[in-house]
Amino acid sequence: MIPEELRRRMRFLPEATGAEREEFFDAVAAFLAEADENKLRKFPPVARIKWHLARERRVDELLAVLNFERENPSAFPVRGRLRPWVAIPGVDAARLPSAVSRLRLREMPVRAKATDVLWQDGKLVLRGFGYVVNLPDGAHAPLPRLAWLRAKGGRRVPVKLRAEESTRATRDSKQALHNYDNAGFELVIDPNKLKSRGRWKAGTWGLTLALPRPGGYVPGHVDRVDVGSAGHSQSRDLGDGARLVASFVEGRFQVTVELPEAEVTDQTLVDGETLRLGLRAPAGGKLPTKLRIVRKGQQAGTAYPLTTGESNEAGFSRLFADVPLDDLSAATSATEKTLDFIAHIEFVDGSDRRATVREGFAPGRYARPLNREIAVTTDGPGLLKLHDRARQAVVDSLRWEGGALLVEGAYEGPGDTKRFVLRHGERFEEHVLPLEWADGRFSVRIRPDRMAVYDATLPLRAGRWYMWLRDRDAWGNGADTPVKLRADLIDATLPLRKRVSGRTYTVNRRYFDRLFLGSGPVLTAEERGAWRQRQLRQVHTPRFKKEPLREAVFYNSFGGKQFSDSPRAIYEEFVRRGIEVEHLWSVADEQVALPPGVRPLEWHSTEWYEALARSRYVVTNVGLGDWYERREGQCVVQTWHGTPLKKIGADLLGTPKANLAYIASLPHRFRQFDIVVSPNAFTTPIMRNAFRCEGEVLEAGYPRNDIFHRPDREKIAQRVRATLGIPEGRKVVLYAPTWRDDQRHTASKFKLDLQVDLTAAERALADDHVFLFRKHPKILDAIPGAGQGFVWDVSAYPDIAELYLITDVLITDYSSVLFDFAHSGRPMLFFTYDLEHYRDTLRGFYFDFTEKAPGPLIKTSDELVSAIRNIDDVEREYVGKYARFVKDFCEPSDGLATSRVVDRMLEIAKRHADGGGA
């Protein structure tokens, strides 16, 4: 309803001038004068307050709301024991109309999730958490939490609720204002209480969770998570011909009692070509006559007659249907997607029901031509599932042996050409492991705490690692075979947890039977989540600052992601000089290998905050956040991480990319640095303006580029080639593009905009070249062809500077790597297929790139391959431009940048020690 321009001006009102604020208030008054008041009343609570204050031109209070909202974008405090209202600090609530400040019932929603759904001693146990948004502990309402089941139009069945602590509730709320740790619960559902007069009755009961609020209760529903027992439906045999299904329907947990007139009990193969499905039906009930199987998406199907057999179960008759496997083999090629079949049981009276299986049903798989198989299995609700699919790997044994996970199962194969792949569910990072396969069986041993990453051994990155099989000659991951768990083993096997080397690893499932190995977080429960991180910043850090400074250097390279860049060069200079200090390195998720003598500090852990507050020296190449303030006596160095081609910071003012709040915070952020390191004379004035830098800018050159002058650089290059395994005599092409702002998976995760025809490049270059592909850290997708001998994914290599030393030709686009690599004097190609769009729409440039680029700007993949083949000609053509580029952007370049920075650091530290300033 509010125009986008007005909303943008509201968002950045704290940064507006007095005149701009008056113009804004005039525009608000004009708009609201014509607006529909009924629609205004439906605004969310904070929005109602903001626009009311704007209408009344209450500037100071409006600024208080906007600043509070920036710190707490999804939360606000609530007051009032009977009539709750929004209580934002700095706002005179007494001057707000009740229609503006008061909360309606719909504005106090319940957020409840199940975390485990288990069967224990014949009862259903549901664990999870639930809270009323913005009302921790019901805002101190003196009422208990309640839960009940209720069928439509039926009676309430009370459910026993036991309170539990749940730090996950606070963490998953993704806000820093409220603590919801007391929101945990355990519900115990006794199915026998669903009987009517002692007998089972078919029906569905929805679960209601009633949570206290000021003046009463808020009813809500329990939603699912996406993995494990609380992410899937479950079914159980209740006896006496009844079954119970626990499920989540449209975000609501419910239980259903079914009285199936017939169900499938078993399956077997007869005469090698016929699937026999066994059924049971209550004696004296409706007589089942046929099993009808229909391919999903089609109307017609085939009805298979049910034949009576000999029953060995009292009270039930035995039947079976024979289904030729040829009837289920519908695929015409090996690569066709899975084809599903739906089965219904038909009865003598003309009725039918979806075929379900009895608890304990054993699945089966039968190999077919075209490397396909017919799978006979089930799902969470217990439906009979029939699939014509590519042969899949099905695990039937999972166990921990010491710190190793042993995965074993059946795979008809062929499996002698397969490799086992662990692929991260969000980042698409992979680890390839050897697979043992023989006689239709496979096994793999996983040491999650000891994964090889180049010449280092690291634990699996936090997150879910899905299991796959892949042909060793596969160009990409499109034909990977998923690894699943046999359906009848799920409840007895998962979750399977193990604590190894300080981290918890859990085997669990998604999409019912898809296996993944979850690598748990390094941070403790007391350190994770927005609320606890705020406590560490605002409560613990001030205490740490009262402790004496430590003679230590705190290093931060790209947010703890690498042992690299200028912070690494400064560390090595400290060591070379023999300076007696403790070396503390920020490490995110234990994903950085460090040399002996360097102590890792887990990113945003308690000891990380303590080290940042107490180290004599702090060296970082990225920002530390607007919350950070240097303490007296510290020397803080900002080395930054690139010469800018693309406009940054305050130089984006006047463009849609400008973040006015961030720009307004830059003076404070950069006052915390004693030194800001500039790589060259071109960058120095840009840093001063773009970063609003008021302090010292040391034009020393980037320490990271001293590597081009090191006397042992050839030795380093030999080590890097050996670590990567690059064959002797092959020229190295390094492709290092930046990301595209308009190619996104999410707000912070970007797609791989691959315009290089890697297949054609391999045909033309593979005899004497290798193609190293270095994705930007924000880009997630897999690189086709990586690992097949020509394309090498070096995105995880810890320090790109070492890759420069082995690179014969660099391909980039608009990335700042071009300024660093120019120190090498080796040729560069610029694959700028989207130059006009990128320059004119996505980002602006500081200079005419087409005029100054030290290499050709190339539009097509064919032209790129041709330029690589004729690189000597390219190098000769651009020798003049290259020399001018080096003069403009690579001076100083004498191998002494690190020395200059460290000298200045020691001078500042000495002045601090002597009681003077920097």
Residue pairs with C-beta under 8 A, 6 or more apart in sequence:
1 35
1 36
1 39
1 40
2 10
2 31
2 51
3 31
6 24
6 27
6 28
6 31
9 16
9 20
9 24
9 27
10 24
10 50
10 51
10 54
10 66
11 66
11 661
12 660
12 661
13 21
13 24
13 62
13 63
13 66
14 63
14 66
14 67
14 661
14 664
15 660
15 661
15 663
15 664
16 24
21 59
24 54
25 54
25 57
28 51
28 54
28 55
29 55
32 40
32 51
32 55
40 48
40 51
41 48
41 99
43 51
44 107
45 76
45 86
45 101
45 103
45 107
46 65
46 69
46 76
46 86
46 88
48 100
48 101
49 65
49 86
49 88
49 91
49 96
49 100
49 101
50 62
50 65
50 66
50 69
52 96
52 97
52 100
53 61
53 62
53 65
53 91
54 62
60 90
61 90
61 91
61 92
64 88
64 89
64 90
64 91
65 88
65 90
65 91
68 76
68 88
68 89
68 90
70 661
71 176
72 175
72 176
72 177
73 175
74 174
74 175
75 133
75 134
75 173
75 175
75 176
75 177
75 178
76 86
76 87
76 88
76 134
76 177
77 86
77 87
77 88
77 89
77 134
77 177
78 84
78 85
78 86
78 87
78 103
78 134
78 135
78 139
78 214
79 85
79 87
79 93
79 139
80 139
80 214
81 139
81 140
81 141
81 214
81 215
82 214
82 215
83 98
83 102
83 214
83 215
84 102
84 103
84 108
84 135
84 139
84 213
84 214
84 215
85 93
85 98
85 101
85 102
85 103
86 93
86 101
86 103
87 93
93 101
105 218
108 132
108 133
108 134
108 135
108 213
108 218
109 132
109 133
109 218
109 220
110 130
110 131
110 132
110 133
110 209
110 211
110 218
110 219
110 220
110 221
111 130
111 131
111 132
111 133
111 173
111 220
112 128
112 129
112 130
112 131
112 209
112 220
112 221
112 222
112 223
113 128
113 129
113 130
113 172
113 222
113 223
113 224
113 225
113 230
114 126
114 127
114 128
114 222
114 223
114 224
114 225
114 230
114 248
114 253
115 127
115 128
115 129
115 166
115 168
115 225
115 230
116 125
116 126
116 127
116 128
116 228
116 229
116 230
117 124
117 125
117 126
117 127
117 229
117 230
117 234
117 246
118 124
118 125
118 126
118 127
118 229
119 125
119 234
119 236
119 491
122 190
122 191
123 188
123 189
123 190
123 191
124 188
124 189
124 191
124 236
124 244
124 246
124 255
125 186
125 187
125 188
125 189
126 186
126 187
126 189
126 207
126 222
126 230
126 253
127 164
127 184
127 185
127 186
127 187
127 230
128 166
128 184
128 185
128 222
128 230
129 166
129 168
129 169
129 172
129 180
129 183
129 184
129 185
130 145
130 169
130 183
130 185
130 209
130 211
130 220
130 222
131 169
131 173
131 180
131 183
131 211
132 138
132 139
132 211
132 212
132 213
132 218
132 220
134 178
135 141
135 213
135 214
136 178
136 179
136 180
136 182
136 183
137 182
138 211
138 212
138 213
138 214
139 213
139 214
141 212
141 213
141 214
141 215
142 212
143 212
143 216
143 217
144 212
145 161
145 163
145 185
145 209
145 210
145 211
145 212
146 158
146 161
146 209
146 210
146 217
147 158
147 159
147 160
147 161
147 185
147 187
147 207
147 208
147 209
147 210
148 156
148 157
148 158
148 159
148 207
148 208
148 210
149 156
149 157
149 159
149 189
149 194
149 205
149 206
149 207
149 208
149 255
150 156
150 157
150 205
150 206
150 208
151 203
151 204
151 205
151 206
152 204
152 206
154 203
154 205
157 193
157 194
157 205
159 187
159 188
159 189
159 207
160 187
160 188
161 185
161 186
161 187
162 185
162 186
162 187
162 188
163 182
163 184
163 185
164 184
164 185
164 186
165 181
165 182
165 184
166 180
166 181
166 182
166 183
166 184
166 185
167 181
167 525
167 526
167 528
167 529
168 184
169 180
169 181
169 183
169 184
170 178
170 179
170 180
170 181
170 183
170 529
170 531
170 532
171 525
171 528
171 529
171 530
171 531
171 532
172 529
173 180
173 529
173 530
173 531
174 529
174 530
175 530
175 531
176 530
176 531
176 533
176 534
177 531
178 531
179 531
185 209
187 207
189 255
191 238
191 244
191 255
191 257
194 200
194 201
194 203
194 205
194 255
194 257
195 201
200 238
200 240
200 241
200 242
200 257
200 259
201 257
202 257
202 258
202 259
203 256
203 257
204 254
204 255
204 256
204 257
205 254
205 255
205 256
206 221
206 252
206 253
206 254
207 221
207 222
207 252
207 253
207 254
207 255
208 219
208 220
208 221
209 219
209 220
209 221
209 222
210 217
210 218
210 219
210 220
211 217
211 218
211 220
212 218
221 251
221 252
221 253
222 252
222 253
223 248
223 251
223 252
223 253
224 230
224 231
224 232
224 248
224 251
224 253
225 231
226 510
227 464
227 508
227 509
227 510
227 516
228 494
228 495
228 508
228 509
229 491
229 494
229 495
231 510
232 380
232 509
232 512
233 245
233 246
233 247
233 248
233 379
233 380
233 381
234 245
234 246
234 247
234 380
234 491
235 243
235 244
235 245
235 246
235 356
235 359
235 380
235 381
235 382
236 243
236 244
236 246
236 359
237 243
237 358
237 359
237 360
238 244
238 257
241 259
241 260
241 282
241 315
241 316
242 257
242 258
242 259
243 257
243 258
243 260
243 263
243 356
243 359
243 382
244 255
244 256
244 257
244 258
245 255
245 256
245 258
245 381
245 382
246 253
246 254
246 255
247 253
247 254
247 255
247 256
247 380
247 381
248 254
258 356
260 353
260 356
261 281
261 282
261 285
261 286
261 288
261 345
261 347
261 353
262 279
262 280
262 281
262 286
262 288
262 319
262 345
262 347
262 353
263 279
263 280
263 345
263 355
263 356
263 357
263 358
264 277
264 278
264 279
264 343
264 355
264 356
264 357
264 358
264 361
264 384
265 278
265 279
265 280
265 357
265 358
265 361
266 277
266 278
266 361
266 362
267 275
267 276
267 277
267 278
267 361
267 362
267 363
267 364
267 376
268 275
268 276
268 278
268 364
269 275
269 276
269 364
269 366
270 276
270 322
273 324
273 325
273 326
274 322
274 323
274 324
274 325
275 322
275 323
275 324
275 325
275 328
275 366
275 374
275 376
276 320
276 321
276 322
276 323
277 291
277 320
277 321
277 323
277 376
277 384
278 309
278 318
278 319
278 320
279 288
279 291
279 306
279 318
279 319
279 320
279 321
279 345
280 311
280 313
280 316
280 317
280 318
280 319
280 358
281 287
281 288
281 316
281 317
281 319
282 315
282 316
282 317
283 315
283 316
283 317
286 347
286 348
286 349
286 351
287 347
287 348
288 306
288 319
288 345
288 346
288 347
288 348
289 305
289 306
289 346
289 347
289 348
290 303
290 304
290 305
290 306
290 321
290 345
290 346
291 303
291 304
291 306
291 321
291 323
291 343
291 344
291 345
291 346
291 355
292 301
292 302
292 303
292 304
292 343
292 344
292 345
292 346
292 352
293 301
293 302
293 304
293 323
293 327
293 328
293 341
293 342
293 343
293 386
294 300
294 301
294 302
294 341
294 342
294 343
294 344
295 301
295 330
295 339
295 340
295 341
295 342
296 339
296 340
296 341
296 342
302 327
303 346
304 321
304 322
304 323
305 321
306 319
306 320
306 321
307 319
307 320
307 321
307 322
308 317
308 318
308 319
309 318
309 319
309 320
310 318
311 317
311 318
312 318
325 366
325 368
325 374
328 341
328 374
328 386
328 388
329 368
329 369
329 372
329 374
329 388
330 339
330 388
331 339
331 370
331 372
331 388
333 370
334 370
334 371
334 372
334 390
335 390
335 479
338 387
338 388
338 389
338 390
339 387
339 388
339 389
340 385
340 386
340 387
341 386
341 387
341 388
342 354
342 386
343 354
343 355
343 384
343 386
344 352
344 353
344 354
344 355
345 352
345 353
345 354
345 355
346 352
347 353
354 383
355 383
355 384
356 381
356 382
356 383
356 384
357 378
357 382
357 383
357 384
359 382
360 488
361 378
361 382
361 487
361 488
362 488
363 375
363 376
363 377
363 378
363 486
363 487
363 488
364 375
364 376
364 377
365 373
365 374
365 375
365 376
365 391
365 392
365 394
365 410
365 412
366 373
366 374
366 376
367 373
367 391
367 412
368 374
368 388
371 390
371 391
372 388
372 389
372 390
372 391
373 388
373 389
373 390
373 391
373 392
373 412
374 386
374 387
374 388
375 385
375 386
375 387
375 389
375 392
376 384
376 385
376 386
377 385
377 387
377 487
377 513
378 384
378 385
378 487
378 488
379 385
379 487
379 512
380 512
390 481
391 411
391 412
391 413
391 481
392 411
392 481
392 482
392 483
392 484
393 409
393 410
393 411
393 442
393 467
393 469
393 481
393 482
393 483
393 484
394 409
394 410
394 411
394 483
394 484
394 485
394 486
395 407
395 408
395 409
395 483
395 484
395 485
395 486
395 489
395 515
396 408
396 409
396 410
396 486
396 489
397 406
397 407
397 408
397 409
398 405
398 406
398 407
398 408
398 485
398 493
398 496
398 507
399 405
399 406
399 496
400 406
400 496
400 498
401 445
403 447
403 448
403 449
403 450
403 498
403 500
403 501
404 445
404 446
404 447
405 445
405 446
405 447
405 448
405 498
405 505
405 507
405 517
406 443
406 444
406 445
406 446
407 420
407 443
407 444
407 445
407 446
407 467
407 483
407 515
408 441
408 442
408 443
409 441
409 442
409 443
409 483
409 486
410 440
410 441
410 442
411 418
411 437
411 440
411 441
411 442
411 469
411 481
412 440
413 437
413 440
415 435
415 437
415 442
415 469
416 437
417 471
417 472
417 473
418 435
418 437
418 442
418 469
418 470
418 471
418 472
418 481
419 432
419 433
419 434
419 435
419 469
419 470
419 471
419 472
420 432
420 433
420 434
420 435
420 442
420 444
420 467
420 468
420 469
420 483
421 430
421 431
421 432
421 433
421 467
421 468
421 469
421 470
421 477
421 480
422 430
422 431
422 433
422 446
422 460
422 465
422 466
422 467
422 468
422 517
423 429
423 430
423 465
423 466
423 468
423 477
423 480
424 430
424 461
424 463
424 464
424 465
424 466
425 463
425 464
425 465
425 466
425 516
426 463
426 464
426 749
426 780
427 461
427 463
427 780
428 780
428 781
428 782
429 461
429 796
430 782
431 451
431 452
431 460
431 465
432 470
432 787
433 444
433 445
433 446
434 444
435 442
435 443
435 444
435 469
436 442
436 443
436 444
437 443
442 469
446 517
448 459
448 460
448 500
448 503
448 505
448 517
448 519
449 459
449 460
449 500
449 501
449 503
449 505
450 457
450 459
451 457
451 458
451 459
451 460
453 593
453 796
454 723
454 724
454 796
454 797
454 798
455 723
456 593
456 798
457 593
458 590
458 591
458 592
458 593
459 501
459 503
459 519
459 590
460 505
460 517
460 519
461 519
461 589
461 591
462 519
462 520
462 521
462 522
462 589
463 518
463 519
464 510
464 516
464 517
464 518
465 516
465 517
465 518
465 519
466 482
466 483
466 514
466 515
466 516
467 482
467 483
467 515
467 516
467 517
468 477
468 480
468 481
468 482
468 483
469 480
469 481
469 483
470 477
470 479
470 480
470 481
471 479
473 788
474 480
475 759
475 784
475 785
475 788
476 782
476 784
476 785
477 782
482 514
483 514
483 515
484 513
484 514
484 515
485 493
485 494
485 509
485 513
485 515
486 513
487 512
487 513
490 509
490 512
490 513
493 507
494 507
494 508
494 509
495 506
495 507
495 508
496 506
496 507
496 508
497 504
497 505
497 506
497 507
498 504
498 505
498 506
499 505
502 522
503 519
503 520
503 522
503 590
504 520
505 517
505 518
505 519
505 520
506 517
506 518
506 520
507 515
507 516
507 517
507 518
508 515
508 516
508 518
509 515
509 516
510 516
521 528
521 589
522 589
522 590
522 602
522 605
523 602
523 604
523 605
524 605
526 532
526 606
527 533
527 536
527 604
527 605
527 606
533 604
536 604
536 606
536 609
537 609
537 627
538 627
540 606
540 609
540 610
541 609
541 612
541 613
544 609
544 610
544 613
544 614
545 613
545 614
545 631
547 610
547 613
547 614
548 614
549 614
549 615
549 616
549 631
549 633
549 634
550 582
550 611
550 614
550 615
550 616
551 580
551 581
551 582
551 616
552 581
552 582
552 583
552 584
552 611
552 614
552 615
552 616
552 617
553 570
553 571
553 574
553 581
553 582
553 583
553 584
553 615
553 616
553 617
553 618
553 619
554 584
554 586
554 601
554 611
554 612
554 615
554 617
554 618
554 619
555 567
555 568
555 570
555 571
555 583
555 584
555 585
555 586
555 619
555 620
556 567
556 586
556 618
556 619
556 620
556 621
556 622
556 624
557 563
557 564
557 565
557 567
557 568
557 585
557 586
557 620
557 621
558 564
558 565
558 621
558 622
558 641
558 777
559 586
559 588
559 603
559 622
560 586
560 587
560 588
560 589
560 592
560 602
560 603
561 588
561 591
561 592
561 777
562 592
562 798
562 799
563 585
563 592
563 593
563 594
563 595
563 598
563 798
563 799
564 704
564 798
564 799
564 800
564 801
565 621
565 639
565 641
565 704
565 799
565 801
566 619
566 621
566 639
566 641
566 677
566 702
566 703
566 704
566 898
566 901
567 619
567 620
567 621
567 639
568 704
568 799
569 703
569 704
569 706
569 707
569 897
569 898
570 619
570 637
570 639
570 703
570 898
570 901
570 902
570 905
571 583
571 585
571 598
571 619
572 898
573 703
573 898
573 899
573 901
573 902
574 581
574 583
574 902
575 583
575 597
577 902
579 906
581 616
581 617
582 599
583 597
583 598
583 599
584 598
584 599
584 601
584 611
584 615
585 592
585 594
585 598
585 599
585 600
585 601
586 601
586 603
586 608
587 594
587 600
587 601
587 602
587 603
588 602
588 603
589 602
589 603
590 600
590 602
592 600
592 798
593 798
594 600
601 607
601 608
601 611
602 608
612 618
612 624
612 628
613 631
615 634
616 633
616 634
616 635
616 909
617 634
617 635
617 636
617 637
617 905
617 909
618 624
618 630
618 634
618 635
618 636
618 637
619 637
619 639
620 636
620 637
620 638
620 639
621 638
621 639
621 640
621 641
622 641
623 669
624 669
624 672
625 669
626 665
626 668
626 669
628 669
628 672
629 672
630 636
630 672
630 673
630 674
632 912
633 912
633 913
634 912
635 674
635 675
635 905
635 908
635 909
635 912
635 918
636 672
636 673
636 674
636 675
637 673
637 674
637 675
637 677
637 901
637 905
638 670
638 673
638 675
638 676
638 677
639 677
639 702
639 703
639 704
639 901
640 676
640 677
640 678
640 679
640 687
641 816
642 679
642 816
642 819
642 820
643 679
643 680
643 682
643 683
643 816
643 819
643 820
643 889
644 683
644 686
644 690
644 816
644 846
645 814
645 816
645 818
645 819
645 845
645 846
645 847
645 849
646 814
646 843
646 844
646 845
646 846
647 655
647 657
647 690
647 843
647 844
647 845
647 846
648 686
648 690
648 691
649 662
649 663
649 666
649 690
649 691
649 692
650 663
650 666
650 689
650 690
650 691
650 692
651 686
651 689
651 690
651 846
652 658
652 659
652 663
652 844
653 660
653 663
655 844
657 843
663 692
666 691
666 692
666 693
667 692
667 694
669 691
670 676
670 691
670 692
670 693
670 694
670 695
671 694
671 695
673 693
673 695
674 695
674 696
674 905
674 908
674 918
675 695
675 696
675 697
675 698
675 901
675 904
675 905
675 908
676 687
676 691
676 693
676 695
676 696
676 697
676 698
677 697
677 698
677 700
677 702
677 703
677 897
677 901
678 684
678 687
678 697
678 698
678 699
678 700
679 701
679 702
679 705
679 819
679 889
680 699
680 701
680 819
680 888
680 889
680 890
680 891
680 892
681 699
681 891
682 888
682 889
684 697
684 699
686 846
687 693
687 697
688 697
695 918
696 918
698 900
698 901
698 904
699 892
700 892
700 897
700 900
700 901
700 904
701 891
701 892
701 893
701 894
701 896
701 897
701 900
702 820
702 897
703 897
703 898
703 901
704 801
704 820
705 801
705 820
705 823
705 890
705 893
705 897
706 895
706 896
706 897
706 898
707 713
707 716
707 801
707 802
707 804
707 805
708 804
708 805
708 823
708 824
708 893
708 895
709 893
709 894
709 895
710 716
710 895
713 805
716 802
716 805
717 802
717 805
717 806
720 802
720 803
720 805
720 806
721 732
721 806
724 772
724 792
724 794
724 797
724 806
726 732
726 770
726 792
726 806
727 770
729 768
730 768
730 769
730 770
731 768
731 769
731 770
731 808
731 809
732 769
732 770
732 772
732 806
732 807
732 808
732 809
733 765
733 769
733 770
733 771
733 772
733 807
733 808
733 809
733 810
733 811
733 868
734 772
734 774
734 794
734 803
734 804
734 807
734 809
734 810
734 811
735 756
735 771
735 772
735 773
735 774
735 811
735 812
735 831
736 774
736 776
736 800
736 810
736 811
736 812
736 815
736 817
737 753
737 775
737 776
737 811
737 812
737 813
737 815
737 831
738 776
738 812
738 813
738 814
738 815
739 750
739 753
739 776
739 778
739 779
740 750
740 751
740 753
740 834
740 838
740 842
741 842
741 843
742 842
743 750
743 751
743 752
743 753
744 750
744 751
745 751
745 780
748 778
749 778
749 780
750 776
750 778
750 779
750 780
751 779
751 780
751 781
752 775
752 779
752 780
752 781
752 782
752 783
754 781
754 783
754 784
755 831
755 833
755 861
756 831
756 861
756 864
757 861
757 862
757 865
758 771
758 784
758 785
758 790
758 791
759 785
760 861
760 862
760 865
761 771
761 790
761 861
761 864
761 865
761 868
762 771
762 785
762 790
762 791
764 865
764 869
765 771
765 790
765 865
765 868
765 869
766 789
766 790
769 790
769 868
770 790
770 792
771 790
771 791
771 792
772 792
772 794
772 803
772 807
773 783
773 786
773 791
773 792
773 793
773 794
773 795
774 794
774 795
774 797
774 800
774 803
775 781
775 783
775 793
775 795
776 815
777 795
782 793
783 791
783 793
783 795
784 791
785 791
786 792
786 793
787 793
794 803
797 803
800 817
801 820
804 810
804 820
804 821
804 824
805 824
807 821
807 824
807 826
808 826
808 827
808 871
809 826
809 827
809 828
809 829
809 868
809 871
810 817
810 818
810 821
810 826
810 827
810 828
810 829
811 828
811 829
811 830
811 831
811 864
811 868
812 818
812 821
812 828
812 829
812 830
812 831
813 830
813 831
813 832
813 838
814 832
814 838
814 843
814 845
814 849
818 828
818 830
818 853
818 854
819 889
819 890
821 828
822 828
822 854
822 882
822 885
822 886
822 889
822 890
823 886
823 890
823 893
825 882
825 886
827 855
827 871
827 874
827 875
827 878
828 854
828 855
829 855
829 856
829 858
829 864
829 867
829 868
829 871
829 874
830 853
830 855
830 856
830 857
830 858
831 858
831 864
832 838
832 849
832 857
832 858
832 859
833 858
833 859
833 860
835 849
835 850
835 857
839 845
839 849
849 857
850 857
852 881
852 884
852 885
852 888
853 881
853 885
854 878
854 881
854 882
854 884
854 885
854 886
855 874
855 878
855 881
855 882
856 867
856 874
856 877
856 878
858 864
858 867
867 874
886 893
908 918
911 917
911 918
912 918
